[in-house]
Amino acid sequence: MEGTPRSLMWKERYLAAMLESDQTKLPPLLDDAINAVLDQIEETVSYDALEELNNALNILRARRKVVTCSGTGRSSNSDEPKAA
């Protein structure tokens, strides 16, 4: 992701996590994407940008929950804090 402006890194990580079909590779990609979105939320002041980031975060968390539940047979952590 060299050469990518920091403000767009979250989008690359989001797309990588959303497009990965190999369930064994997906958990770390989801974690990286979620962390990138959270980092970007901390740096964002525009309401429209925050809304886009919040939507992306919710989608990534939902996908991680599905992967976690199907991969382990357990439910995921419901105590996870919600996005901004």
Secondary structure, DSSP 8 states (H G I E B T S, - for coil): -TT--HHHHHHHHHHHHHH---TTTHHHHHHHHHHHHHHHHHH---HHHHHHHHHHHHHHHHHHHHHHHHHHSS---TT-----
